[in-house]
Amino acid sequence: MAAAVRILSGREHSRAELRRKLLQRGYDRETVEQTLTKLRDLAYLDDRRFAEALIRQRVQIKLRGLEDVRQRLMIAGVSREIIDNALEDARDDLDLRSVCREAGKKRLATLNEPDAKKKKAKLIRHLIGRGFEPDTVFGVAAQLLDTEYEEYT
């Protein structure tokens, strides 16, 4: 229990992540499962809370889209139901278009491409690679590049 609480003191973990870390440290499977159940009952371990924290961190701080977050949550062993519910809530609560726009502005600041079509293609690939939905990316890319060219002409 002490080892699990120490691990959780650094950041939220999914149940699967914490299980893996405890097993890697040599604790037997039965003890680990009992510890995980007790931590869940004490509300120290909650996959929903973990998902919400990861969404905030990835979207608001790292400027990533929800597809990026979905992949991270799947890797962390969070159930599909919890992932779907958390992402649906995030779609309602977060302004993902603004996050995509900020990520696009950041990329444009370092993108040295004189050809307008190539520049737009690179920006679109970058934003889709960061997990933003294509509809949002295409709109944001057009908006950013039109604005950019109006400022310089």
C-alpha positions in Angstrom: 0.0 0.0 0.0 2.8 2.4 0.9 4.5 1.9 -2.5 1.3 2.5 -4.3 0.5 5.7 -2.4 4.1 6.9 -3.2 3.5 6.3 -6.9 0.2 8.1 -6.8 1.6 11.1 -4.9 3.5 12.2 -8.1 0.5 12.2 -10.4 -2.7 10.4 -11.2 -2.3 6.9 -12.6 -4.8 4.5 -14.3 -5.5 1.2 -12.5 -3.6 -0.7 -15.2 -0.5 1.6 -15.0 -0.4 1.3 -11.2 -0.8 -2.5 -11.4 2.1 -2.7 -13.9 4.4 -0.6 -11.8 3.7 -2.6 -8.6 4.2 -5.9 -10.4 7.5 -4.6 -11.9 8.6 -3.8 -8.3 8.2 -7.4 -7.4 4.8 -7.4 -5.5 2.7 -10.5 -6.0 -0.4 -10.3 -8.1 -2.9 -11.1 -5.3 -1.4 -8.3 -3.1 -1.4 -5.9 -5.9 -5.1 -6.6 -6.8 -6.1 -6.2 -3.1 -4.2 -2.9 -2.9 -5.8 -1.6 -6.1 -9.2 -2.4 -4.8 -8.6 -0.7 -1.5 -7.2 2.4 -3.2 -10.3 2.5 -5.4 -12.5 2.2 -2.4 -10.6 5.0 -0.7 -11.0 7.1 -3.9 -7.2 7.3 -4.3 -7.4 5.5 -7.6 -10.0 6.4 -10.2 -9.7 5.8 -13.9 -12.3 8.5 -14.7 -10.3 11.1 -12.7 -7.1 9.9 -14.4 -8.7 10.4 -17.8 -9.9 13.9 -17.0 -6.5 14.8 -15.7 -4.8 13.5 -18.8 -7.2 15.3 -21.1 -6.5 18.6 -19.3 -2.8 18.1 -19.4 -2.6 17.0 -23.1 -5.2 19.4 -24.5 -4.7 22.6 -22.5 -1.0 22.4 -21.8 0.5 20.3 -24.6 -2.0 21.6 -27.2 -3.0 18.1 -28.4 -6.3 17.0 -29.9 -8.6 14.4 -28.6 -7.4 11.6 -30.8 -4.0 11.9 -29.3 -5.6 11.7 -25.8 -7.7 8.7 -26.9 -4.5 6.8 -27.8 -2.7 7.8 -24.6 -5.7 6.6 -22.5 -5.9 3.3 -24.4 -2.1 2.7 -23.8 -2.7 3.5 -20.1 -5.3 0.7 -20.0 -8.4 2.8 -19.4 -11.6 1.1 -20.5 -13.3 2.1 -23.7 -16.4 3.2 -21.9 -14.5 5.6 -19.6 -12.5 6.9 -22.5 -15.6 7.6 -24.6 -17.4 9.3 -21.8 -14.5 11.5 -20.8 -13.8 12.5 -24.4 -17.5 13.4 -24.9 -17.4 15.6 -21.8 -14.2 17.2 -23.1 -15.8 18.0 -26.4 -18.6 19.8 -24.6 -16.4 21.6 -22.1 -13.3 22.6 -24.1 -12.9 24.9 -27.1 -11.0 22.5 -29.2 -11.0 24.8 -32.2 -9.1 27.5 -30.1 -6.6 24.8 -28.9 -6.0 23.8 -32.5 -5.6 27.4 -33.6 -3.0 27.9 -30.8 -1.1 24.8 -31.9 -1.3 26.0 -35.5 0.1 29.5 -34.6 2.9 27.9 -32.7 3.8 25.7 -35.7 3.6 28.5 -38.2 6.0 30.5 -36.1 8.7 27.9 -36.9 7.6 26.8 -40.3 9.9 28.2 -43.0 8.1 27.4 -46.2 7.7 30.0 -48.9 5.2 28.0 -51.1 1.7 28.6 -49.8 0.3 25.2 -50.8 3.2 23.3 -49.2 3.0 25.5 -46.1 -0.7 24.7 -45.7 -0.1 21.0 -46.3 2.6 20.9 -43.7 0.4 22.7 -41.2 -2.5 20.3 -41.8 -0.2 17.3 -41.4 1.2 18.7 -38.2 -2.2 19.4 -36.6 -3.7 16.1 -37.6 -0.6 14.4 -36.3 -1.2 16.1 -33.0 -4.6 14.5 -32.8 -7.0 17.2 -34.0 -10.0 16.2 -36.1 -9.7 16.9 -39.8 -12.7 19.2 -40.1 -11.3 21.4 -37.3 -7.8 21.3 -38.9 -8.9 22.3 -42.3 -10.9 25.2 -41.0 -8.2 26.4 -38.7 -5.5 26.1 -41.4 -7.5 28.2 -43.8 -8.2 30.8 -41.2 -4.6 31.0 -40.0 -3.1 31.2 -43.5 -5.6 33.7 -44.8 -5.0 35.9 -41.7 -1.3 35.5 -42.1 -1.3 36.6 -45.7 -3.6 39.6 -45.1 -1.1 40.8 -42.5 1.8 40.7 -44.9 0.2 42.1 -48.1 
